[in-house]
Amino acid sequence: LPNQWHYAMGNDPKTATGWKKFSPAETPELVDEIRGDYLLRLEFEKAPKFESPALLLGLVSDSHRAYLNGHFIGGSEQFSELAKYSIDPTIIRPAGPNSLVVRAHTRPTLTPGLYPIPGVAPFIGEFADVSRVVAANELSYRVLQSLFLAVSFLVALASLGYSFIRRNQLRFQYYSLFLFCGAIGIAFYNSYVISALDFPIYRLLKILAFAGSSFALFSSALHVRGKRRAEIANNSLSLAFGVASIVLLVGPELLPSQYLGRYQTAYLAATAYTLGWIGYIAGTSFRAKTGDRILVLGFGAVLAMMGVATVWRSGFSDGSHDQIRFATMAYPFAFALLVFANGMVDYVQKSVRIAYKQKKDDLLLSISSLAAESKDPAETIHAIQKKITSFLGATRSTIYLAEEKDGARFLKATYVEGSAETKLRIESTVLPTSGVIGYCVKNRAPLWVEDIAKDPRFQSTTAARENETSYRTGSFIVVPLLFRQKLLGVITLADRGDGKPFPREDFCLLHLAAKDLAAILESAHAEVPAAKLRLVA
């Protein structure tokens, strides 16, 4: 159909006067004029013959009745219902002229008159063609919109609940706020919401959704970076913006045209704010060590794009409007999926840490039990060594005991755990002043090395270690066996079975177990029960 609509106020097309041009793309300019009863009229000449004709208009604000050549063809009582009608073929005049009149009544709204389906102008065609267009719109607009809205809202609730379970995970509360705002933004494009809300509340929700999303994203970025003062200041600013928006945009005496000016000012302020913090994060993201910052930067850029496009939407094509609309609905959905994945990863990591802690506690309890019930120190020490080596996944472990002969002190490899080849290659005696063991003895402190090749403290040791072909990795742990600052020996672990370096948790565990080993060793010399010495240790 030609885009040559006219409108007039009133409810009778025969008596209505003052017809003016109407363009569906310029409805915001008519918000002060089209209120109450109004008429829309479109006249067109020749029309092709259709076997089963149907007419598609779009959305008409609010309730309406449609007439073609004076014959009633359909209507609706609410804005949410798509104006699509089946037409009696005899009504259409093939040679023209044809007249389409819409009698309607609307409340104050920012979308007065006719609101076509995005990308589809009003047209007359075969019923099958019209139904196909309507079905495609239902799928791409209404169905996806409902899906995006449901997923965003549910993940927002889940994220909020998870943040309370993980008490120190405030970032999930920010994610939840972002998704709630995104859900409001999606609802803004829902025709049922449009029908239910007056235009000040309707648009207020959109500006709060846009600005709230931006504030939540920036606060989450500040929280991840540990900038608590800036985070509190940003949260205070967001509350002030919300209060100011409510005061400026909600009022019974506020005309739509006045409202539009204030609304665009608020939107421009929110857009400038979003661009500002995006620039801040982009300027410092090169030092970022977490994926959250890149995530925040990406979604912030989408927010900024939508804000700029909305403020200056007159400079964009209809296709751009559709893309903006789809992005507005899709970005909370995409963020919801990322938050869900983030939560799952966080939950799995927490579960792994809890499981490891439980296994570690069980191991320490079993070691304490062995130490308390020890009758044969040598057998107990070897059993504990075997347990620790197996738990930490090491393929070789050696306990060197301090000995002295002819005034010379040395360390003797007394307990060796590993393959037969490893046992053959272990040095039977080690001087307490050489290599990594000497470093540990000298400092009387445990030693944890992830990769000896990258550790500047052991450059000379690295060359000798490379010649020792039995070592498969450069990671190891060395812990002195001390009892009241008396050096009884040293325990070493090397070569994890999976080839990975030993983590810090393994280092801490071996440090704890070394106290029980030292107590058992001392009991063997002092002939005092190990359980008593362990309490002293």
C-alpha positions in Angstrom: 0.0 0.0 0.0 1.3 3.5 -0.7 2.6 5.5 2.3 0.1 8.3 1.9 -1.8 8.2 5.2 -3.8 11.1 6.6 -5.1 11.6 10.1 -7.9 13.7 11.7 -9.3 13.9 15.2 -12.8 12.6 15.8 -14.7 9.3 15.3 -16.8 10.0 12.2 -14.9 10.1 8.8 -17.9 11.9 7.2 -17.8 14.9 9.4 -14.1 15.0 10.3 -12.2 18.0 9.1 -8.6 19.1 9.2 -7.0 16.0 7.7 -3.2 16.1 7.9 -0.5 13.9 6.5 0.6 11.0 8.7 3.8 9.0 8.5 4.3 5.9 10.7 8.0 6.8 11.0 7.3 10.2 12.5 4.7 9.3 15.2 6.8 10.8 18.1 6.2 14.2 16.6 2.4 13.8 16.9 2.3 12.7 20.6 0.6 15.9 21.7 -1.9 15.9 18.9 -3.2 12.3 18.6 -5.0 11.7 21.9 -8.5 10.3 22.4 -10.6 9.6 19.3 -8.9 9.9 15.9 -9.1 8.6 12.3 -6.6 7.2 9.9 -7.3 7.2 6.1 -5.5 5.8 3.2 -6.7 6.0 -0.4 -5.2 3.9 -3.2 -6.2 3.3 -6.8 -6.0 0.0 -8.7 -5.6 -3.3 -6.7 -4.8 -6.7 -8.2 -7.4 -9.4 -8.0 -6.9 -11.9 -5.2 -8.6 -15.2 -4.7 -8.5 -15.0 -0.9 -7.3 -11.4 -0.1 -6.1 -10.3 3.3 -4.9 -7.0 4.7 -2.0 -6.5 7.1 -1.6 -3.1 8.8 0.5 -3.6 12.0 -0.2 -2.4 15.5 -2.9 0.4 15.9 -2.9 2.4 19.1 -5.1 1.5 21.1 -8.5 0.2 20.2 -9.7 0.4 16.6 -12.1 -0.6 13.9 -11.1 -0.9 10.2 -13.3 -0.2 7.2 -12.4 -0.9 3.5 -14.7 1.0 1.0 -17.2 1.5 3.8 -17.3 -2.2 4.8 -16.2 -3.3 8.3 -13.3 -5.7 8.0 -12.1 -6.1 11.6 -10.7 -4.4 14.7 -9.2 -4.8 18.1 -9.7 -3.6 21.7 -6.0 -3.4 22.5 -2.7 -2.4 21.0 -1.1 -5.8 21.4 -3.2 -7.5 18.8 -1.8 -7.4 15.3 -4.1 -5.7 12.7 -4.6 -8.5 10.1 -7.9 -9.0 8.4 -9.4 -11.4 5.8 -11.3 -9.5 3.2 -14.3 -10.4 1.0 -12.9 -10.2 -2.6 -16.0 -8.3 -3.7 -15.1 -5.4 -1.4 -11.9 -4.5 -3.3 -12.4 -2.3 -6.4 -9.8 -3.5 -9.0 -10.1 -0.3 -11.0 -10.2 2.0 -7.9 -10.5 4.2 -6.1 -10.3 2.3 -2.7 -10.5 3.9 0.7 -9.2 2.4 4.0 -10.4 4.1 7.1 -9.4 3.2 10.7 -11.4 4.6 13.6 -9.4 4.4 16.8 -9.1 5.7 20.4 -5.8 6.1 22.2 -4.5 7.1 25.6 -1.5 9.4 25.8 1.2 7.4 24.1 4.5 7.8 22.3 3.4 5.5 19.5 0.1 7.1 18.3 -1.6 6.0 15.2 -0.2 3.1 13.1 2.9 1.1 14.1 3.9 -1.2 11.2 5.7 -4.5 11.7 9.4 -3.7 11.6 10.6 -4.1 8.0 7.1 -4.8 6.6 4.9 -2.0 5.3 1.1 -2.4 5.3 0.0 -4.4 2.2 -2.9 -6.4 0.7 -2.1 -9.9 -0.6 -3.2 -13.4 -0.7 -4.2 -14.8 2.7 -1.3 -17.4 2.6 1.3 -14.6 1.9 -0.1 -12.4 4.7 -0.2 -15.3 7.1 3.4 -16.2 6.2 4.6 -12.7 7.0 2.6 -12.7 10.3 4.0 -16.1 11.3 7.6 -15.0 10.6 7.1 -11.9 12.7 5.6 -14.0 15.5 8.6 -16.2 15.5 11.4 -13.6 15.1 9.7 -11.0 17.3 7.2 -12.3 19.8 8.5 -15.9 20.3 12.2 -15.0 20.5 11.3 -12.0 22.7 9.4 -14.2 25.1 12.3 -16.6 25.2 14.9 -13.9 25.8 12.7 -12.4 28.5 12.1 -15.7 30.3 15.8 -16.8 30.2 17.0 -13.3 31.3 14.6 -13.2 34.2 15.2 -16.8 35.3 19.0 -16.5 35.2 18.7 -13.2 37.0 16.8 -14.9 39.9 19.3 -17.8 39.8 22.3 -15.4 39.9 20.8 -13.5 42.8 20.2 -16.7 44.7 23.7 -18.0 44.0 25.2 -14.7 45.2 23.5 -15.3 48.6 24.7 -18.9 48.7 28.3 -17.7 47.9 28.2 -14.8 50.4 31.4 -13.2 49.1 30.4 -13.2 45.5 28.9 -9.7 45.1 29.6 -9.8 41.4 26.8 -12.2 40.9 24.4 -9.6 42.5 25.6 -7.1 39.9 25.0 -9.7 37.1 21.6 -10.3 38.5 20.8 -6.5 38.5 22.1 -6.3 34.9 19.8 -9.1 33.8 16.8 -7.7 35.6 17.3 -4.4 33.8 17.8 -6.3 30.6 14.5 -8.1 31.2 12.8 -4.7 31.6 14.4 -3.5 28.4 13.0 -6.6 26.6 9.6 -6.0 28.1 9.7 -2.5 26.7 9.2 -4.0 23.2 6.4 -6.2 24.4 3.1 -4.9 22.9 1.2 -6.2 26.0 3.3 -4.0 28.2 2.8 -1.1 25.9 -1.0 -1.6 26.2 -0.9 -1.8 30.0 1.3 1.1 30.9 0.9 4.9 30.4 3.6 6.5 28.3 5.5 8.2 31.2 5.9 4.9 33.2 6.5 3.0 29.9 9.4 5.2 28.9 10.7 5.6 32.4 11.2 1.9 32.6 13.3 2.0 29.5 15.6 4.7 30.6 16.0 3.0 34.0 16.7 -0.3 32.3 19.3 1.2 30.0 21.0 3.3 32.7 20.7 0.5 35.3 22.4 -2.0 33.0 25.2 0.4 32.5 25.7 1.2 36.2 25.5 -2.5 37.1 28.2 -3.4 34.5 30.6 -0.7 35.6 30.1 -1.6 39.3 30.9 -5.2 38.5 34.1 -4.1 36.7 35.1 -2.0 39.7 34.3 -4.8 42.1 36.4 -7.3 40.2 39.3 -4.7 40.3 38.9 -4.2 44.0 38.2 -0.5 43.7 35.7 -0.3 46.6 35.4 3.5 46.9 34.8 3.9 43.2 32.3 1.1 43.4 30.4 2.8 46.2 30.5 6.1 44.4 29.1 4.6 41.2 26.3 2.9 43.1 25.4 6.2 44.8 25.4 7.9 41.4 23.1 5.2 40.0 20.6 5.8 42.8 20.7 9.6 42.3 20.1 9.1 38.6 17.1 6.8 39.3 15.5 9.3 41.7 16.1 12.2 39.3 14.6 10.3 36.4 11.5 9.5 38.4 11.1 13.2 39.4 11.6 14.6 35.9 9.8 12.0 33.9 6.7 11.1 36.0 4.0 13.8 36.5 0.3 14.1 35.7 0.7 17.5 34.1 3.6 16.6 31.9 2.8 16.9 28.2 4.3 14.2 25.8 6.4 16.7 24.0 7.9 18.0 27.2 8.4 14.5 28.3 10.3 13.6 25.1 12.7 16.5 25.6 13.5 15.4 29.2 13.7 11.8 28.2 16.2 12.4 25.5 18.3 14.5 27.8 18.3 11.7 30.4 19.1 9.2 27.6 22.0 11.3 26.4 23.4 11.6 29.9 23.2 7.8 30.4 24.9 7.3 27.0 27.7 9.7 27.8 28.2 8.0 31.1 28.4 4.6 29.4 30.9 5.9 26.8 33.0 7.4 29.6 33.4 4.2 31.6 33.9 2.1 28.4 36.8 4.4 27.6 38.2 4.0 31.2 38.1 0.2 31.0 39.4 0.1 27.4 42.4 2.3 28.5 43.3 0.0 31.4 42.2 -3.4 30.0 45.6 -4.2 28.7 46.6 -5.0 32.3 43.5 -7.1 32.8 44.0 -10.6 34.1 40.4 -11.7 34.2 37.9 -12.4 31.5 35.2 -10.5 33.4 36.7 -7.2 32.2 36.6 -8.1 28.6 33.1 -9.3 29.1 32.1 -6.0 30.7 33.8 -4.1 27.9 32.0 -6.0 25.2 28.5 -5.6 26.6 29.2 -2.0 27.5 30.0 -1.3 23.9 26.6 -2.8 22.9 24.9 -0.6 25.5 26.7 2.5 24.2 25.7 1.6 20.6 22.1 1.3 21.5 22.1 4.6 23.4 23.7 6.6 20.6 21.4 5.0 18.1 18.3 5.8 20.2 19.3 9.4 20.8 20.0 10.1 17.2 17.7 7.5 15.7 16.5 9.9 13.0 19.8 9.4 11.3 19.4 5.7 11.0 17.5 3.6 8.4 14.5 1.4 9.2 16.9 -1.6 8.9 19.1 -0.1 11.6 16.1 0.4 13.8 15.3 -3.3 13.5 18.9 -4.2 14.3 18.9 -2.0 17.4 15.6 -3.5 18.5 16.9 -7.0 18.1 20.2 -6.1 19.9 18.2 -4.7 22.8 16.4 -8.0 23.2 19.3 -10.3 22.4 22.1 -8.8 24.6 20.5 -9.6 28.0 19.9 -13.1 26.7 23.5 -13.5 25.6 24.7 -12.1 28.9 22.4 -14.5 30.7 24.0 -17.5 29.0 27.5 -16.1 29.9 26.5 -15.6 33.5 25.0 -19.1 33.6 28.3 -20.5 32.3 30.3 -18.3 34.7 28.2 -19.6 37.6 28.6 -23.2 36.6 32.4 -22.8 36.3 32.4 -21.1 39.7 30.3 -23.8 41.2 32.5 -26.6 39.8 35.7 -24.9 41.0 34.1 -24.5 44.5 33.0 -28.1 44.5 36.5 -29.2 43.5 38.1 -27.1 46.2 35.6 -28.6 48.8 36.3 -32.1 47.6 40.0 -31.5 47.8 39.7 -30.1 51.3 37.8 -33.1 52.5 40.3 -35.5 51.0 43.2 -33.5 52.5 41.5 -33.5 55.9 41.0 -37.3 55.7 44.7 -37.7 54.8 45.9 -35.5 57.7 43.6 -37.4 60.1 45.0 -40.8 58.9 48.6 -39.5 59.2 47.8 -38.3 62.8 46.3 -41.7 63.5 49.4 -43.5 62.2 51.7 -41.2 64.3 49.6 -41.7 67.4 49.6 -45.5 67.1 53.2 -45.9 65.9 55.0 -48.9 67.2 57.6 -49.3 64.5 58.8 -45.8 63.5 60.4 -47.0 60.2 57.3 -48.7 59.1 55.1 -45.7 60.1 57.3 -43.2 58.3 57.3 -45.3 55.1 53.5 -45.7 55.3 53.0 -41.9 55.7 55.4 -41.2 52.9 53.6 -43.6 50.6 50.2 -42.0 51.5 51.5 -38.5 50.8 53.2 -39.5 47.5 50.1 -41.2 46.2 47.8 -38.3 47.3 49.9 -35.6 45.6 50.3 -37.7 42.5 54.1 -37.7 42.7 56.1 -40.5 41.1 59.2 -40.1 43.3 59.7 -39.1 46.9 62.8 -39.3 49.1 63.3 -38.8 52.9 66.9 -37.9 53.7 67.9 -38.3 57.4 70.6 -36.1 59.0 73.6 -38.1 60.1 77.1 -37.3 61.3 80.3 -39.4 60.8 83.8 -38.4 61.8 82.7 -34.9 62.4 81.2 -34.5 59.0 77.4 -34.0 58.6 75.5 -35.3 55.6 72.0 -36.4 54.6 71.3 -40.1 53.8 68.5 -41.2 51.6 66.8 -43.6 54.0 63.2 -43.8 52.6 62.7 -43.8 48.8 59.3 -44.1 47.1 59.2 -44.6 43.3 60.1 -46.9 40.5 63.0 -49.3 40.6 64.9 -47.1 38.1 64.3 -44.1 40.3 65.6 -45.8 43.4 68.8 -46.8 41.6 69.4 -43.2 40.5 68.8 -41.5 43.9 72.0 -40.3 45.5 72.5 -42.2 48.7 74.1 -39.3 50.5 73.9 -35.6 50.0 75.9 -32.8 51.5 73.7 -30.3 53.4 75.3 -27.4 51.6 74.7 -28.3 47.9 71.8 -27.9 45.5 68.2 -27.3 46.3 68.4 -29.5 49.4 71.3 -27.4 50.7 69.2 -24.3 50.1 66.3 -25.7 52.1 68.6 -26.8 55.0 70.4 -23.5 55.1 67.2 -21.5 55.3 65.4 -24.0 57.5 62.3 -23.3 55.4 60.2 -25.4 52.9 60.8 -24.9 49.2 58.3 -25.0 46.4 59.4 -24.6 42.8 57.0 -24.7 39.8 59.8 -24.8 37.2 63.4 -24.9 38.2 64.5 -23.8 34.7 62.8 -20.4 35.4 64.0 -20.0 38.9 67.1 -17.7 39.1 68.1 -19.2 42.5 69.1 -22.5 41.0 70.8 -21.8 37.7 73.8 -23.9 38.5 71.5 -26.7 39.7 69.5 -26.6 36.5 72.4 -27.8 34.4 73.1 -30.7 36.6 69.5 -31.6 36.8 69.2 -31.5 32.9 72.0 -34.2 32.9 70.0 -36.3 35.3 67.6 -37.9 32.7 65.4 -39.6 35.4 63.7 -36.2 36.1 60.7 -35.6 33.8 59.6 -32.2 35.1 61.1 -29.1 36.7 58.7 -28.9 39.5 59.4 -30.2 43.0 58.8 -29.6 46.8 61.4 -29.8 49.5 60.4 -29.6 53.2 62.8 -29.8 56.2 61.9 -32.2 59.0 62.3 -30.0 62.1 61.6 -30.7 65.7 62.1 -27.7 68.0 64.4 -26.2 65.3 66.5 -29.3 65.3 67.0 -30.6 61.8 66.2 -34.3 61.6 66.1 -34.6 57.8 64.4 -33.5 54.6 61.6 -34.9 52.5 61.4 -34.3 48.7 58.7 -34.8 46.1 59.2 -34.5 42.4 57.7 -35.5 39.0 53.9 -35.4 39.1 52.3 -38.2 37.2 50.4 -35.8 34.9 53.5 -33.8 34.1 52.0 -30.6 35.6 53.8 -28.5 38.3 52.8 -29.0 42.0 50.2 -26.5 43.1 50.5 -24.4 46.3 47.9 -26.6 48.0 50.2 -29.6 47.7 53.1 -27.5 49.2 51.0 -26.6 52.2 49.8 -30.1 52.7 53.3 -31.6 52.7 54.4 -28.8 55.1 51.7 -30.0 57.6 52.6 -33.6 57.2 56.2 -32.9 57.8 55.5 -32.1 61.4 54.1 -35.6 62.1 57.1 -37.1 60.4 59.5 -35.1 62.5 57.6 -36.1 65.7 57.9 -39.8 64.7 61.6 -39.5 63.9 62.3 -37.8 67.2 60.4 -40.5 69.1 62.6 -43.1 67.6 65.7 -41.4 69.0 64.3 -40.2 72.3 62.2 -43.3 73.0 59.2 -41.2 73.8 55.7 -42.0 72.3 55.2 -40.2 69.0 51.7 -38.9 70.0 53.2 -36.9 72.9 56.0 -35.5 70.8 53.5 -34.6 68.1 51.6 -32.4 70.6 54.9 -30.7 71.4 55.6 -30.2 67.7 
